Amino acid sequence: MSEEENITLLKETKKVIVPEFYRDLTQDREYPCLWHFVHRHIEGTRKPIQTEDNLPDKHLLDWKVLFPAHNGHIEIEVGSGKGGFLVEYAKRHPDYFIMGSEWDLTWAHYAADREIRNNVCENSAMLRGDVFYFLRDRVKNNTVDAFHMYFPDPWPKEKHHKNRLLREDFLVEVARVLKPGKRIFYWGTDHKEYNEIALEVFDHFKDAKILERDTALPTEGIMTNFEKKYRQEGRPIYRSIIEFEK
């Protein structure tokens, strides 16, 4: 075997180890409907603590921690921004319990404050943190009724595409936590290329079926802050409805 072939083989067989960290779920002291799901840090530093066995730090959640009065109907919005959809949807459906999510602390605070001002903290909550790891490490199988994902950051630069959330391993977690039966995932974006990639991921995922491609109307007529802005600017909007059956 030539040296070049040896190098190629080593590259192909080299195992990439992704570090696993401890993440804690804590309620915000000032905003009761805001929960932080972030790395546990070495005291006095911003350095996250890696798990000793490099395995996920899994602690399955009882939804009553976030929603003490919940009736079993749980929905999740991935990337809530300023909370426009989250709050309006919660107001229309006092019998639904919906958790929004946002990584950015400023926007998470803004959305939580909006929930408080609109008196929907009983049936809505905001998660500040990485929703992929929250699903993977905290959410039990068969406990979620629907997902919403509207106008996520498209990470347009190619080197940043790895940060896009809508990928196969994310859908594996979505399918796992959705309840048995036919469940809906609502998707919307203004970014043509990301939309094409996302729909391709849905098309190739065995448990998903696109019911309406690109032409769905805003869910119950509720537009996010981004959508309102983009429609005023005349940008094309791509909305789809995907069904998961299990």
Beta strands, then each sheet from edge to edge (+ up, - down):
strand 1: 23-27
strand 2: 34-39
strand 3: 74-78
strand 4: 97-102
strand 5: 124-129
strand 6: 146-150
strand 7: 182-189
strand 8: 208-212
strand 9: 238-245
sheet 1: 1+ 2- 5- 4- 3- 6- 7- 9+ 8-
end
